[in-house]
Amino acid sequence: MDKNTVVGFILIALILIGFGWMNRPSQEEIARRQRYNDSIVAAQQMAEAQRLAEEEAHKTASLLQDSALETDSIAIAEKVHGLFGAFAPSALGEDKHWTLESDLLRLTFSSKGGRLVEAELKEYRTHDSLPLILFTEDQSNLGFTIVTGNNRVLNTNDMYFVPVGDVQKDADGNQVLRMRLLTDTTAYMDFVYTIPANDYMVGMAIESYQMDKVMPSGMNYLEMQWQAKIKQQERGRKFEERYSMVQYKFAADDVESLNASKNDKKMLGGNVKWIAFKDQFFSSVLIADNYFTSTVVESHVENRNSGYLKNCFAEMAVAYDPTGKEKTGFHFYLGPNHFKTLAAYDKGVEKENRLQLNKLVPLGWKLWGWINRIAVIPMFDFFSRYISNFGIIILLMTIVIKLVLFPLTYKSYLSSAKMRVLKPEIDEINARIPAEKAMERQRATMELYSKVGVSPMSGCLPMLLQMPILLAMFSFFPASIELRQQSFLWADDLSSYDAILSWDTYIPLISNTFGNHISLFCLLMTVTNIIYTKLNMASTAGSDQMAAMKWMMYLMPIMFLFIFNNYAAGLSYYYFVSLLITILQTYIFRWTINDEKLLAKLHEKRKKNEKAPKKTGFAARLEKMQREQMAYQREQMKRNAKR
């Protein structure tokens, strides 16, 4: 091995060492990775504990069934005690139910598991006029894993709670139901539910007394499992399915979600503040007073004929004090995805402690979501205070939006009018300069635009500035629970499609994308869009390229028919009215803008610019680029000629 080879190996080694040193992870990245790995390990341990708990529960149920056949009560008691340890008094019992009502909720609780088994929203109905029930006993489950002193793994769902006295009312008028899990000692565990008189936020607290005597020492957390099926509540399953998902919020961080279109599962590192099983318009949200750890969330898409949209699961750990000095607290939000209702829970709360439940309402990406929050929703609420007909409200909102956008619309039309009156001169340039000299033709065109003070971009920019508002409305209407089951004209529900024609036969491709119906507002929007496209094309300066694109311009409204046919009738109605007003504005512009006078003004401006030529803006920059490009091409041609 010669000297150069040795030096080469040394240099390679130094480069590798230096590269590794420069790309070493920071302490924050190491800590973040460690937290992530710890969360995975904890989740795996929790899953294994859950599996063991289920096996134990199955064995327990089998043994209890066998015990029921025995006549020796002493033998039964010994066997139950062997299975449940200190929790033997709660192993057997009768499944009783208690129903509590407030102004907004009807809630049913069960002695088995001491859990909430059914939640009904009294002010709402399903699309077929049935009571709106978020979940029932056979569609949901909420339980806590308990380890006994003799190392038995139990679940609260398999044990029986007893009520402590009658339902009480606290100083604020809230109903309080206390259910107790007894042991064979003085220790016990209480599930305390607080149902407010006029709110959707239900409180739950776990209060313990001397539970450290019957549970393993050092036990400072409880593993809990939550499962619920999301019921189909609206008319259009396909559309409702897009909004049904599992969402969750990290403590002092943002809101995220599982994939709504397919089965999904995530292990969440860090502290989680709440988990939501949400529908298009309603949600069941489990909120920790502190936070959840070692959280695993999962959702499965249900069969379209099952009557359910998603089957949702969550497993997590929560801090627990068996001595009873500190209680473990939760809250259930069981109610509508109404923006103002959800936003009210953050009033007067510091930013880092806000729940941000209003993000359950899908208002769109940041920019148009911001437009919805600061402009559209306040305007909608303002009109709602004085007008009860939501069709009229949408009409007024459309008029206000069009008035706000009027300067941009006028500028866009004026720009297209200028291009149109200049078309004869553009045609003259194209006839004078052959198509082979494309750069020279384009330079002459831009010189004309510069002299008369016309920018090709001035017509596009106003339209681009209107796009965020159009997209904001696209997100607002399908998410507005206020429109749910509100009728207008032939539409009996502005939050769903307004089918004027329906059929049952499945048609491949058509049924998958279009649905088995035709929505009238969507059809009117499509026809109006075609009329507007024809009007717009007629008032725009034509070219060979534009002529080739005309068929695409007419194809887009047909595509919108397929896209919007399943969407909310309120959205299609808004676009329909908006297009009608735009057509009216176009005719007004035509009556008020004289092409001959406009052309005369452009020629007058050209004369002024020819006397004192000054090129600025986009046209000047483009002309400069063209000159540089032509100079470069001439230089290349000279070099090629010399070769």
C-alpha positions in Angstrom: 0.0 0.0 0.0 1.7 3.3 -1.2 1.6 6.7 0.5 -1.2 8.1 -1.7 -3.5 5.2 -0.8 -2.9 5.6 2.9 -3.6 9.4 2.6 -6.7 8.6 0.6 -8.1 6.2 3.3 -7.3 8.8 6.0 -9.1 11.5 4.1 -12.1 9.3 3.5 -12.2 8.4 7.2 -12.0 12.1 8.2 -14.8 13.0 5.8 -17.1 10.2 7.2 -16.3 11.3 10.8 -16.9 14.9 9.9 -20.2 14.1 8.1 -21.4 12.1 11.0 -20.5 14.8 13.4 -22.2 17.5 11.4 -25.4 15.4 11.0 -25.6 14.2 14.5 -29.1 14.7 16.1 -29.6 17.6 18.5 -30.6 17.0 22.1 -34.2 18.0 21.3 -34.3 15.5 18.4 -32.9 12.7 20.7 -35.5 13.6 23.4 -38.3 13.6 20.8 -37.2 10.3 19.4 -37.0 8.9 22.9 -40.5 10.1 23.7 -41.8 8.5 20.5 -40.1 5.2 21.3 -41.4 5.3 24.9 -44.9 5.9 23.6 -44.6 2.9 21.2 -43.4 0.7 24.0 -46.1 1.9 26.4 -48.8 1.4 23.7 -47.5 -2.1 23.1 -47.5 -2.9 26.8 -51.1 -1.5 27.1 -52.2 -3.6 24.1 -50.7 -6.7 25.7 -52.4 -5.8 29.1 -55.7 -5.4 27.3 -55.3 -8.7 25.6 -54.6 -10.4 29.0 -57.6 -8.5 30.5 -59.9 -9.9 27.8 -58.6 -13.4 28.3 -59.1 -13.0 32.0 -62.6 -11.6 31.5 -63.5 -14.6 29.2 -62.2 -17.1 31.8 -64.0 -15.2 34.5 -67.3 -15.3 32.6 -67.0 -19.0 32.0 -66.1 -19.8 35.6 -69.0 -17.6 36.9 -71.4 -19.4 34.5 -70.2 -22.7 35.9 -70.5 -21.4 39.4 -74.1 -20.4 38.8 -74.9 -24.1 38.5 -73.5 -24.9 41.9 -75.7 -24.9 44.9 -73.0 -24.4 47.5 -73.0 -20.7 48.1 -69.7 -21.0 50.1 -68.0 -22.6 47.1 -69.4 -19.9 44.8 -68.1 -17.2 47.1 -64.7 -18.7 47.3 -64.5 -19.1 43.5 -65.6 -15.5 42.9 -63.1 -14.2 45.4 -60.4 -16.2 43.7 -61.3 -14.6 40.4 -62.0 -11.0 41.5 -60.0 -10.7 44.7 -61.1 -7.7 46.8 -63.6 -6.8 44.0 -65.7 -10.0 44.6 -68.7 -8.0 45.9 -69.0 -6.3 42.5 -68.6 -9.5 40.4 -72.3 -10.4 40.4 -75.3 -8.1 40.1 -78.3 -6.9 38.1 -77.9 -4.7 35.0 -80.0 -1.7 35.9 -80.4 1.5 33.9 -81.0 5.1 34.9 -82.1 7.8 32.5 -81.4 11.5 33.2 -82.6 14.4 31.2 -81.6 18.0 30.8 -82.9 20.6 28.4 -80.6 19.3 25.7 -79.7 15.7 26.5 -81.2 12.4 27.4 -78.6 10.1 28.9 -78.8 6.5 30.0 -76.4 5.0 32.5 -75.9 1.3 33.4 -75.0 -0.4 36.6 -72.8 -2.8 34.7 -69.6 -0.9 34.2 -71.1 2.2 35.8 -70.9 3.8 32.3 -72.9 6.0 30.0 -74.5 3.6 27.5 -76.8 5.9 25.5 -76.8 9.6 24.5 -79.7 11.3 22.7 -79.7 15.0 21.5 -83.2 16.1 22.2 -83.2 19.2 19.9 -82.2 17.2 16.8 -83.7 14.4 14.6 -82.2 12.2 12.0 -83.0 12.7 8.3 -85.9 10.3 8.5 -87.4 12.1 11.6 -86.2 9.6 14.2 -84.6 10.6 17.6 -81.0 11.5 17.1 -78.9 9.1 19.2 -75.2 9.4 19.1 -74.6 5.8 20.4 -76.5 3.0 22.2 -75.3 0.3 24.6 -74.5 -2.2 21.9 -72.7 0.4 19.8 -70.3 1.8 22.4 -68.0 0.9 25.3 -65.9 2.7 27.9 -64.0 0.8 30.5 -61.0 0.9 32.8 -58.5 -1.9 33.4 -57.9 -2.6 37.1 -55.1 -4.8 38.6 -56.1 -6.4 41.9 -53.8 -7.2 44.8 -53.7 -10.8 43.8 -52.5 -9.8 40.3 -55.9 -10.4 38.6 -56.5 -8.1 35.6 -60.1 -6.9 35.6 -62.2 -4.4 33.7 -64.8 -2.1 35.1 -67.2 -3.2 32.2 -67.4 -6.7 33.8 -68.3 -5.5 37.3 -71.5 -4.0 38.8 -71.8 -0.6 40.3 -74.4 0.5 42.8 -75.9 4.0 43.0 -75.1 6.1 46.0 -78.4 7.6 47.1 -80.7 9.4 44.7 -79.7 11.8 41.9 -78.7 15.0 43.5 -78.6 18.6 42.3 -75.6 20.8 43.1 -75.5 24.5 43.7 -75.5 25.3 40.0 -78.6 23.1 39.3 -76.6 20.3 37.7 -77.8 16.7 38.2 -75.2 14.5 39.9 -75.2 10.7 39.7 -72.8 8.8 41.8 -72.1 5.1 41.1 -69.9 3.0 43.4 -67.7 0.0 42.8 -67.5 -1.9 46.1 -64.8 -4.1 47.5 -64.7 -6.5 50.4 -63.0 -3.9 52.5 -63.8 -0.2 53.2 -62.2 0.7 49.9 -64.3 1.8 47.0 -64.2 3.6 43.7 -66.9 6.1 42.6 -67.9 7.2 39.1 -69.5 10.6 39.5 -71.4 12.1 36.5 -72.5 15.7 36.3 -75.2 16.6 33.8 -75.6 20.4 33.3 -79.1 21.8 32.8 -78.4 23.6 29.5 -75.1 22.5 28.1 -73.6 19.6 26.1 -70.6 19.2 28.3 -71.1 16.2 30.7 -68.6 15.8 33.6 -67.2 12.5 34.8 -64.8 12.0 37.8 -63.2 9.0 39.3 -63.1 9.4 43.1 -61.4 6.7 45.3 -61.2 5.8 48.9 -58.4 3.7 50.2 -58.0 1.9 46.9 -54.3 1.6 47.5 -55.1 -1.2 50.0 -56.6 -3.4 47.3 -54.5 -2.5 44.3 -50.7 -3.1 43.8 -48.4 -0.6 45.4 -47.1 2.1 43.0 -50.2 2.0 40.9 -50.5 5.6 39.6 -52.4 5.3 36.3 -55.4 3.5 34.8 -55.6 2.1 31.3 -58.8 2.9 29.6 -60.6 1.8 26.4 -63.2 3.7 24.5 -65.1 2.4 21.5 -68.1 3.7 19.6 -69.7 3.3 16.2 -70.7 6.5 14.3 -74.2 6.2 13.1 -75.4 7.5 9.8 -77.6 10.5 10.6 -77.9 12.3 7.2 -79.5 11.5 3.8 -76.3 11.2 1.7 -74.0 8.6 3.1 -71.2 9.2 0.7 -71.0 12.9 1.5 -71.4 12.4 5.3 -68.7 9.7 5.2 -66.1 12.4 4.2 -66.6 14.2 7.5 -66.8 11.2 9.8 -63.4 10.5 11.5 -61.4 10.3 14.6 -59.8 13.6 15.6 -57.5 14.4 18.5 -55.7 17.3 20.1 -52.3 17.2 21.7 -51.9 19.2 24.9 -50.8 22.8 24.0 -50.6 21.8 20.3 -52.8 21.5 17.2 -55.7 19.3 16.2 -55.0 16.3 14.0 -57.1 13.4 12.6 -57.0 9.9 11.2 -57.7 9.2 7.5 -61.4 9.5 6.9 -61.5 7.5 3.6 -59.9 4.3 4.8 -59.0 2.2 7.8 -56.3 3.9 9.9 -54.4 3.5 13.1 -51.9 5.7 14.9 -49.8 5.5 18.1 -49.7 9.1 19.5 -46.5 10.2 21.2 -46.8 12.9 23.8 -49.7 14.1 25.9 -53.2 14.2 24.3 -55.9 16.5 25.6 -59.0 15.1 23.8 -60.2 12.5 21.4 -63.3 13.0 19.2 -65.4 10.5 17.3 -67.1 12.9 15.0 -69.8 12.9 12.3 -70.6 15.6 9.8 -72.7 17.5 12.3 -72.3 15.8 15.7 -69.5 14.6 17.9 -68.7 12.6 21.0 -65.6 14.0 22.5 -63.7 12.6 25.5 -61.7 15.4 27.2 -59.2 14.8 30.0 -59.0 17.3 32.7 -55.2 16.8 32.5 -54.2 14.7 29.6 -54.0 11.2 28.2 -50.7 9.3 27.6 -49.7 6.2 25.6 -52.6 6.8 23.3 -53.6 4.6 20.4 -56.4 5.7 18.1 -58.0 3.6 15.3 -60.9 3.8 12.9 -62.5 1.3 10.5 -64.9 2.1 7.6 -68.2 0.3 8.1 -70.1 -1.4 5.3 -72.4 1.0 3.4 -75.5 -1.1 4.2 -74.7 -1.4 8.0 -76.3 2.0 9.0 -72.9 3.0 10.5 -70.1 5.1 9.0 -67.0 4.3 11.1 -66.1 2.1 14.0 -63.8 4.1 16.3 -61.4 2.9 19.0 -59.1 4.6 21.5 -56.8 3.1 24.1 -54.9 5.4 26.5 -53.6 5.8 30.0 -54.6 8.4 32.5 -53.1 9.5 35.9 -54.8 7.9 38.9 -54.4 8.3 42.6 -55.7 5.2 44.5 -55.4 7.0 47.8 -58.2 9.3 46.8 -56.3 12.5 47.5 -56.6 13.5 43.8 -59.5 12.7 41.6 -59.3 11.7 37.9 -61.5 14.0 35.9 -63.0 13.9 32.3 -65.6 15.7 30.3 -67.8 14.4 27.5 -68.9 16.8 24.8 -72.0 15.2 23.4 -73.5 17.6 20.9 -73.5 19.4 17.6 -70.5 20.6 15.6 -71.7 24.2 15.9 -68.9 26.7 15.6 -70.1 29.3 18.1 -71.1 26.6 20.7 -67.7 25.0 20.5 -65.7 28.3 20.4 -67.5 29.4 23.6 -65.6 26.8 25.7 -62.4 28.8 25.0 -63.7 32.2 26.0 -61.5 33.7 28.7 -59.0 30.8 28.6 -55.3 31.2 28.0 -54.1 30.3 24.6 -52.1 27.3 25.7 -55.0 25.8 27.6 -57.7 26.3 24.9 -59.5 23.2 23.8 -60.0 24.3 20.2 -63.1 22.2 19.8 -64.3 24.6 17.1 -61.8 22.9 14.8 -64.2 20.0 14.7 -66.0 22.2 12.2 -64.1 21.8 8.9 -63.9 25.4 7.6 -61.1 24.7 5.1 -57.4 25.4 4.8 -55.9 28.3 6.8 -56.5 31.2 4.5 -60.2 30.4 3.7 -60.7 29.1 7.2 -59.6 32.5 8.4 -62.0 34.2 6.0 -64.9 32.0 7.3 -64.1 32.8 10.9 -63.7 36.6 10.7 -66.2 37.4 7.9 -68.5 34.7 6.7 -69.7 33.3 10.0 -70.3 36.7 11.6 -72.2 37.8 8.6 -74.2 34.6 8.6 -75.0 35.0 12.3 -76.0 38.6 11.8 -78.6 37.8 9.2 -79.8 34.8 11.2 -80.7 37.1 14.1 -83.3 38.9 12.0 -84.3 36.4 9.3 -85.5 32.8 9.8 -85.5 31.7 6.1 -82.0 30.4 5.3 -82.6 30.6 1.6 -83.1 34.4 2.0 -80.0 34.6 4.2 -77.9 32.9 1.6 -79.2 35.3 -1.1 -78.4 38.3 1.1 -74.9 36.9 1.8 -74.3 36.4 -1.9 -75.3 40.0 -2.7 -73.0 41.3 0.1 -70.1 39.2 -1.2 -70.7 40.3 -4.8 -70.7 44.0 -3.7 -67.4 43.5 -1.8 -65.9 41.9 -4.9 -67.5 44.4 -7.3 -64.3 46.5 -7.8 -62.3 43.4 -8.7 -65.0 42.1 -11.0 -65.2 45.5 -12.8 -61.4 45.7 -13.2 -61.3 42.2 -14.6 -64.0 43.0 -17.1 -62.4 46.3 -18.1 -59.1 44.5 -18.7 -60.8 41.9 -21.0 -62.7 44.8 -22.8 -59.3 46.5 -23.5 -57.9 43.3 -24.9 -61.0 42.9 -27.0 -60.9 46.4 -28.6 -57.2 45.9 -29.3 -57.8 42.6 -31.2 -57.8 44.2 -34.7 -54.3 45.7 -34.0 -53.1 42.3 -32.6 -54.4 40.6 -35.7 -52.5 43.2 -37.9 -49.3 42.4 -36.0 -49.9 38.6 -36.5 -50.5 39.2 -40.2 -47.4 41.4 -40.6 -45.0 39.1 -38.6 -44.8 35.5 -39.7 -45.4 32.7 -37.1 -41.8 31.5 -37.4 -40.7 34.7 -35.7 -42.6 34.1 -32.5 -40.3 36.1 -30.3 -40.5 39.2 -32.6 -44.3 38.8 -32.8 -44.6 38.6 -29.1 -42.3 41.6 -28.6 -44.4 43.7 -31.0 -47.6 42.7 -29.1 -46.0 43.6 -25.7 -44.9 47.0 -27.2 -48.5 47.7 -28.1 -49.7 46.8 -24.7 -47.1 48.9 -23.1 -47.9 52.0 -25.2 -51.6 51.8 -24.5 -51.1 50.9 -20.8 -52.6 47.5 -20.9 -51.3 44.5 -18.9 -52.4 41.0 -19.8 -52.1 40.1 -16.1 -54.5 42.8 -14.9 -57.5 40.7 -15.8 -56.2 37.5 -14.1 -55.2 39.1 -10.8 -58.7 40.2 -9.7 -60.0 36.7 -10.5 -57.2 35.1 -8.4 -58.0 37.4 -5.5 -61.6 36.2 -5.5 -60.6 32.5 -5.3 -60.1 32.4 -1.5 -63.6 33.7 -1.0 -65.0 31.1 -3.4 -63.1 28.3 -1.6 -64.2 29.7 1.8 -67.8 29.3 0.8 -67.1 25.9 -0.6 -66.0 24.8 2.9 -68.6 26.8 4.9 -71.9 25.5 3.5 -71.3 21.8 3.9 -70.1 22.3 7.5 -72.9 24.6 8.6 -75.2 22.7 10.9 -77.6 25.7 10.8 -78.6 24.7 7.3 -79.4 21.1 8.5 -83.0 20.2 7.7 -83.8 23.8 6.7 -86.1 24.0 3.7 -86.2 26.5 0.8 -88.3 26.2 -2.3 -88.2 22.5 -3.4 -85.2 21.7 -1.2 -86.3 20.2 2.1 -82.7 20.1 3.5 -80.1 22.8 2.5 -77.3 20.7 4.1 -78.0 17.8 1.7 -78.7 17.3 -2.0 -82.1 18.4 -3.4 -83.0 15.4 -5.6 -85.6 16.2 -8.2 -85.1 12.8 -9.9 -83.9 9.6 -8.3 -83.5 6.0 -9.3 -82.6 2.7 -7.5 -80.7 0.9 -10.3 -77.0 0.8 -9.8 -75.1 2.2 -12.8 -71.4 1.6 -12.9 -69.3 4.8 -12.8 -72.4 7.0 -12.7 -73.6 5.8 -9.3 -70.1 5.9 -7.9 -69.4 9.5 -8.8 -72.8 11.0 -9.6 -75.1 9.2 -7.3 -78.6 7.8 -8.0 -80.2 11.2 -8.3 -80.1 14.6 -10.0 -80.0 17.7 -7.7 -82.0 20.6 -9.2 -79.9 23.4 -7.7 -76.8 21.8 -9.0 -78.4 21.4 -12.4 -79.4 25.1 -12.5 -75.9 26.0 -11.4 -74.5 24.0 -14.3 -76.9 25.6 -16.9 -76.1 29.1 -15.6 -72.4 28.3 -15.7 -72.6 27.3 -19.3 -74.5 30.5 -20.2 -71.9 32.6 -18.3 -69.1 30.8 -20.1 -70.6 31.5 -23.5 -71.2 35.2 -22.5 -67.6 35.5 -21.2 -66.1 33.9 -24.3 -68.0 36.2 -26.6 -66.7 39.3 -24.7 -63.1 38.1 -24.7 -60.6 38.7 -27.5 -60.2 35.5 -29.4 -57.1 33.8 -30.7 -56.2 30.4 -32.2 -55.2 29.2 -28.8 -58.4 30.4 -27.2 -60.4 28.8 -29.9 -58.7 25.5 -29.2 -59.5 25.8 -25.5 -63.2 26.7 -25.9 -64.4 23.1 -25.6 -62.5 22.8 -22.3 -64.2 25.9 -21.0 -67.6 24.4 -21.8 -66.5 21.0 -20.3 -65.8 22.5 -16.9 -69.5 23.2 -16.0 -70.4 19.6 -16.9 -67.6 18.4 -14.6 -69.0 20.6 -11.8 -72.4 18.9 -12.3 -70.7 15.6 -11.3 -68.7 17.1 -8.5 -71.5 19.1 -6.8 -74.4 16.7 -7.4 -73.9 15.1 -3.9 -73.0 18.4 -2.2 -75.2 20.5 0.0 -78.1 22.2 -1.8 -77.2 25.4 0.0 -73.8 25.4 -1.7 -75.2 24.8 -5.2 -77.8 27.5 -4.6 -75.1 30.0 -3.5 -73.1 29.4 -6.7 -76.3 29.5 -8.8 -77.3 32.9 -7.4 -73.7 34.2 -7.6 -73.5 33.3 -11.3 -76.8 35.0 -12.0 -75.5 38.2 -10.3 -72.3 37.9 -12.3 -74.2 37.6 -15.6 -76.3 40.7 -14.6 -73.0 42.6 -13.8 -71.6 41.6 -17.2 -74.6 43.1 -19.0 -74.4 46.3 -16.9 -70.7 46.6 -17.8 -71.5 46.1 -21.5 -74.1 48.9 -21.3 -71.8 51.3 -19.4 -68.5 50.7 -21.2 -68.4 51.9 -24.8 -65.9 50.1 -26.9 -65.3 53.0 -29.2 -64.6 55.4 -26.4 -62.4 52.9 -24.6 -60.3 52.4 -27.8 -60.1 56.2 -28.2 -58.7 56.5 -24.6 -56.2 53.8 -25.3 -55.0 55.5 -28.5 -54.8 58.8 -26.6 -52.6 57.2 -24.0 -50.4 55.7 -26.7 -49.8 59.1 -28.2 -48.8 60.4 -24.8 -46.4 57.5 -24.2 -44.9 57.9 -27.7 -44.0 61.5 -26.9 -42.5 60.6 -23.6 -41.9 56.8 -23.7 -41.6 55.3 -20.3 -42.1 51.6 -19.9 -42.6 50.2 -16.5 -44.2 47.2 -14.8 -44.8 43.8 -16.2 -44.7 44.8 -19.9 -41.3 46.5 -19.5 -39.8 43.6 -17.7 -41.2 41.1 -20.3 -39.9 43.3 -23.2 -36.4 43.4 -21.6 -36.4 39.7 -21.2 -37.4 39.3 -24.9 -34.6 41.6 -26.0 -32.1 39.7 -24.0 -33.4 36.4 -25.4 -33.2 37.7 -29.0 -29.6 39.0 -28.5 -28.6 35.6 -27.1 -30.2 33.9 -30.1 -28.3 36.2 -32.5 -25.0 35.5 -30.7 -25.6 31.8 -30.9 -26.3 32.1 -34.7 -23.1 34.0 -35.2 -21.1 31.3 -33.3 -22.7 28.5 -35.3 -22.0 30.4 -38.6 -18.3 30.6 -37.7 -18.1 26.9 -37.1 
